[in-house]
């Protein structure tokens, strides 16, 4: 089993955390765009919570297919920021999620709606048995405070980049996140994030 990343601190943390597994599990500094590994090496290739943050997801998927054995499988979690839904309050959060991911993606060369595009990319690469399932993050399945902490981390990490790439100021972006967080924490409130989980067989 091999884990890859481009951040050495992450690799060192993983090596420390899983040292007990010894030679069964290795962690290496490699680019997902060019893994530098032989064709048809792995029975299962996993890429989770990554492709929304990179440009050229089609190239990433092609590289993952290349290193997977014929008959092997891909397991992907390609996030999609058009699959977040909150109740409306003083602010209409639909405006925020309709505009911000699109503008951010245009500015950074990424696709924050890659979840819905993944099926077509994999089909175009010749993969079969493609399935699209969803992890449902909502207050019925996830403790409200954990769900709220996700949005709090996004607010604290992305309010400034949102201001740089969209019409919303930093304060306006933070206000939208604050309303979403309040929606989640409200005992009578409901919000949902649908996270795509994709599986496919390599030909």
C-alpha positions in Angstrom: 0.0 0.0 0.0 1.4 3.4 -1.0 0.2 6.8 0.1 1.3 9.9 -1.8 1.3 13.7 -1.2 3.3 16.8 -2.2 3.5 18.1 1.4 6.4 16.6 3.3 4.9 17.5 6.7 1.8 15.5 5.8 3.9 12.5 4.7 5.9 12.6 8.0 2.7 12.8 10.0 1.4 9.7 8.2 4.6 7.8 8.6 4.5 8.5 12.4 0.9 7.7 12.8 1.1 4.4 10.9 4.6 3.3 11.9 3.3 0.0 13.4 2.3 -1.2 9.9 6.0 -1.2 8.9 6.8 -2.2 5.3 3.2 -2.9 4.5 2.5 0.8 4.1 4.8 3.4 2.5 4.4 7.2 2.1 6.2 9.0 -0.7 6.4 12.5 -2.2 4.8 12.3 -5.6 2.7 14.5 -7.9 -0.8 13.3 -8.6 -0.4 14.6 -12.1 2.7 12.4 -12.8 3.1 9.7 -10.2 6.2 8.2 -11.7 4.9 4.7 -11.1 4.6 1.8 -13.5 1.4 1.2 -15.5 -1.1 -1.2 -14.1 0.4 -1.4 -10.6 -2.5 -1.2 -8.1 -5.7 -3.2 -7.6 -7.4 -0.2 -5.9 -6.6 3.5 -6.3 -8.1 6.0 -3.9 -8.3 9.8 -4.3 -10.5 11.6 -1.7 -11.2 15.3 -1.2 -8.6 16.4 -3.6 -9.7 17.0 -7.2 -11.9 20.1 -6.4 -8.7 21.8 -5.3 -6.6 21.1 -8.4 -6.8 22.2 -12.0 -7.1 19.6 -14.8 -9.0 16.9 -12.9 -9.3 15.0 -16.2 -5.5 14.6 -16.2 -5.5 13.5 -12.6 -8.2 10.8 -13.3 -6.2 9.6 -16.4 -3.1 9.2 -14.3 -5.0 7.3 -11.6 -6.4 5.0 -14.3 -2.9 4.5 -15.8 -1.5 3.1 -12.5 -4.6 0.9 -11.8 -4.6 -2.7 -13.0 -7.2 -3.8 -15.6 -10.2 -5.0 -13.6 -9.1 -2.8 -10.7 -11.1 0.0 -9.2 -11.0 3.7 -8.6 -12.6 5.1 -5.4 -13.0 8.9 -5.5 -14.6 11.6 -3.3 -14.8 14.6 -5.6 -16.4 17.4 -3.7 -19.1 19.6 -5.3 -19.9 23.0 -3.7 -23.2 23.2 -5.6 -24.5 20.4 -3.3 -24.8 22.5 -0.1 -28.2 23.6 1.0 -29.2 25.8 3.9 -32.4 27.5 5.0 -32.8 31.1 3.9 -32.6 33.8 6.5 -31.7 37.5 6.3 -29.3 36.4 3.6 -30.2 34.1 0.7 -27.4 31.5 0.9 -28.3 30.2 -2.5 -26.7 33.4 -4.0 -23.5 32.7 -2.2 -23.1 29.1 -3.3 -24.2 29.8 -6.8 -21.6 32.5 -7.3 -18.6 32.0 -5.0 -17.4 28.5 -6.2 -17.7 29.6 -9.8 -15.8 32.8 -9.3 -13.2 31.1 -7.1 -12.7 28.3 -9.7 -12.3 30.8 -12.5 -9.6 32.6 -10.6 -7.7 29.5 -9.5 -8.2 27.2 -12.5 -10.1 24.7 -10.3 -13.5 23.1 -10.6 -15.4 23.3 -7.3 -18.3 21.5 -9.1 -16.1 18.5 -10.1 -18.4 16.1 -8.3 -21.1 16.3 -11.0 -18.5 16.3 -13.8 -16.6 13.2 -12.6 -19.1 10.7 -14.2 -18.6 12.0 -17.7 -14.8 12.2 -17.3 -14.6 8.6 -16.2 -16.9 7.4 -18.9 -14.8 9.2 -21.5 -11.7 7.4 -20.1 -13.5 4.1 -20.8 -14.2 3.1 -17.2 -17.2 0.9 -16.5 -19.5 0.0 -13.6 -19.4 3.7 -12.6 -21.5 4.3 -9.4 -22.4 7.6 -7.8 -23.3 7.5 -4.2 -23.4 10.2 -1.5 -22.3 10.8 2.0 -25.1 12.9 3.5 -23.8 15.4 6.0 -26.8 16.9 7.9 -27.9 17.3 11.6 -29.7 13.9 11.5 -26.5 12.0 10.7 -23.7 14.3 12.0 -23.6 16.0 15.4 -24.5 19.7 14.8 -21.3 21.0 16.4 -19.1 18.9 14.1 -21.1 20.1 11.0 -20.8 23.7 12.3 -17.0 23.3 12.8 -16.6 22.4 9.1 -18.3 25.7 8.1 -16.4 27.6 10.8 -13.1 26.3 9.3 -14.2 27.3 5.8 -15.2 30.8 7.1 -11.9 31.3 8.8 -9.8 30.0 5.9 -11.7 31.3 2.9 -13.3 34.6 3.8 -10.2 36.4 2.4 -9.8 34.4 -0.8 -13.6 34.9 -1.4 -13.2 38.6 -1.1 -10.3 38.5 -3.7 -12.2 36.4 -6.2 -15.9 37.4 -5.9 -18.1 40.5 -5.4 -18.5 39.7 -1.7 -16.3 41.5 0.8 -14.5 39.6 3.5 -17.2 40.8 6.0 -20.0 39.8 3.7 -18.5 36.4 3.1 -18.1 35.9 6.8 -21.7 37.0 7.4 -23.0 34.3 5.0 -20.9 31.7 6.8 -22.1 32.9 10.2 -25.7 32.5 9.0 -25.0 29.0 7.8 -23.4 28.1 11.1 -26.4 29.5 13.0 -28.7 27.5 10.8 -26.8 24.3 11.7 -26.7 25.0 15.4 -30.4 25.9 15.6 -32.1 22.8 17.2 -34.9 23.3 14.7 -32.7 24.1 11.7 -31.8 21.8 8.8 -29.0 22.0 6.3 -27.4 19.3 4.1 -24.2 18.8 2.2 -24.2 16.0 -0.4 -20.7 14.6 -0.8 -20.3 12.4 -4.0 -18.6 9.0 -3.6 -17.6 7.5 -6.9 -16.5 4.0 -7.8 -15.5 2.7 -11.2 -13.8 -0.3 -12.8 -10.8 0.1 -15.0 -11.2 -1.8 -18.3 
